[in-house]
Amino acid sequence: MLKSSSMKVVRALPLLIIGLAATSWANDHKVPPVQPATSFAAVETHEKEHVSIAVEPYDTREKESIFRVDYLGHGIMPVRLIVTNDGNRPISLRDARILFYTPGGDRIQAAEPADVERLMTRTEREGKKIPMPGPFPSIKMKPKASNKNIEEDFNQFEYGALVVEPHTTRAGFLFYDVSQLDHPLEGAKLHLHKIRDADGNELFFFEIPFDTYLKSKSKDMK
């Protein structure tokens, strides 16, 4: 997982993400095709640095059906990160910090397995309902997933590219605990810094508002 403090090349053990999907959950788990970051609505481009970064929340049941587990139903927002390097030299995300900023300025780190398990344990014990983003009713927590489902989903979809080669796009998912937010994306931003060029120089930070995505979504629904 791309950690907010730093990024790791290899994990000794697969990380656990979340609970069991309903038995009716989709069985065709395919990674979305990789497209340039500029193909997405919520994108920021640094022309001088030849880098574009986009975010695409998976905030509906239809989009979330690529996963084996129900992230949204457990208060976790899957966010697809798309990084395009149009320059002639690689860029490094090894030390990148990628944080979800709430409208109030709170910073949420990408979820670690232990964070998600604590959330699930608490909500299952308390029987708490977590609001789902989008036009869906709140639901109670589902039973935990089998290790196979968790591991396969995480290994397949996690963003893990520490280097983005010249004229290349890399994409994958980060997962954020938004269980305390009624409307997680409204007014929120994804903030990225400590991305470096081939000489180790830090690129100017990226700050991508999710409102841009929500506006494009509203237009598509008209």
N, C-alpha and C positions, 0 to 999 in steps of 0.2 A: 504494500500500500504506500502511496505517497504520503508520508507523514508531514504534519505541519512544521515540525522542527527539522527534519532531514528525511532523505530518501535512502532506501536500502536496495542493494543490487539483488540479493538472494535472501529468501526466508528459509529458515531451517525447517519450519513446520507451516503448513497451510493455516491461514488465519480464519477464525470463525466469524461469521458476519451476523446471522440473524435467524429467525425462527422458521418453522415449517410452512410451506405454502399449502393452500387448500388443495385437496385432491383433484380439483378441476383445473388447477393451474396449468398453463400452457406447457406442452412437452417439446416444442420445437425451439430450443434455446440456441439462437444464432447471434453471433456478434454482429452488430450493425456494420455495414460497409463503411470503410474509412473514406471520408471526403475532406477536402481542404477546409480549414477553419472558416474561411471567408464564405463558405456555403451556408453558414448558420446565421441566424438573426442576432444572437447575443455574441458579438465578436469584437475584439479590439485589435487593431493592427498598428504596429510600430514600423513605419515605412523605412526609417533610417536603419533600423536593426534587422529589417526583413523578416519579422516574426509576427504571426497572427495567432491569437488564442481565442477559442470559442468555448462556450458552455451550453449544454443542452440538458435541462432537468428532465428526468423521467417521472413526471408528476401525474400520470393518469394510469388507470388499470390497463388500458390498451397498450401503452408503451411499456409498462412494467412487466407485461406478460412474457418478455424474453427471459426473465429470471426464473429460477426454480423456487424462489421464496418470496414472500410478500413483504417487501421493504416498507412500502407506504403504510400498510396496516400496522406496522410496528413503530411508526414515527420516524422512520429513516428515509431521507431524500437521496435517491441515486442521482448523481450529477455526472454526465458524460463530459470529459475534458478532451478538447481537440487542440493539438499544438502543431502548427505548420511553420516550418523553417524554409523560407524562400531564399536564404542566403547561400553563400558558397562555402561556409564553414559550419561545423556542428555547434549546437548549443547544449548546455548541461542543465538538467533539473535535479542533479544529485543533492544539492542543498536547498532546493526550492521549499518555500513555505506557502501553502495553499489553504487559505482560511475562508470560511463562510462568515460574512459580516451581516448581522441582523440590522434592521432599521435603527435600533437603539444603540448600535455601536458595539454590541457584544460579538466576540469572535468565537467561532465554533471550529474545532479541529476536525479533520477527517477521522471518522470513527475507527477505533481499534476493536478487535473482537471482544476484549474484556468489557469495553464501554457498552457495546451492544448487548452483551449477556446481562450486565447489570440492569440495563433498561428493561429488558424482557422479564427478568426476575422480579423487579419491582412492580411492573404493571400487571404481571400475572398474579402476583401475591395480593395486590390491592384491588384487582379487577377493574383497574382504571381504563377508561375509554380514551383513545387517542384520536384526535381529528385527522381525517385524511385530506390531503390537498385535493382540490377539485370538487366536482359535484357528486360526492359520495358521502354516505352517512358514516358516522363514527362507528367503529367496531371494536370488539374486545380482542385481547391478545389470543393468538392461536398457539397450539403446542409447539415446542421447539422442533427444529429440523433434525433429521439424521445427519451424522457427520458427512456422509457421502454427498447429500444435497448441498450442504454448506460449503464444503471444500471444492466441489466441482464448480459451483456458481462463482465463488471467489476467484479461483484459479483462472477461470475463463474470461471474466469481465474486468478485473482490476486493472487500473492504469499502472504500468510499471516501467515505462521507458525513461531511463535516466539520461539518455542522450537522444537528441533528435538530429538526425543526419541532414546534410544539405539537401534542399529540394525534396523534403520528406514530410509527411504528416503522420503523427502518432496519436492514438486515441485510446481511451479507457475510462473506467468509472471510479469515482470517489463517492463515499457514503457519509452523510452528515446527520447527526441526531438533531432533529428539529421538533421533537415531541412536545416541547414547551411552547411552540409557536402556533397560533391559530391559522395564520396565513403565511407560511414559511418564505415564499418567494417575493411577496410584495415589499418593495423597498429594500430588499436584500442585495448583496453583491458578493462575488467571488473575487478575492484579493490574492494576487500572486506576486511574490518577490523572491530575491536571491536566485533568479535564473541567470546563468552566466554564459558568456561567449567562450570561444575556444582559447582565449588568452586569460580566462578567469575573471574578466571584468563583468560586473553585475549589470544586467539590462535594467532599463527603467521599469518600474513596477507596472503590473497590469491590474486594472480594477473594472470588472465586468458586471454591470447591473442586470439582475434577473428581470427587471421591469421590461427591458428590451425584448426578452423572450415572451413575456406575458402579452405585450402589445401585438407581437407578430401572431401569437396564438389566437388572440381576439379577432384579428383581421381574417385569419383562415376560417374562423367559425361563421363569418358573415356571409 
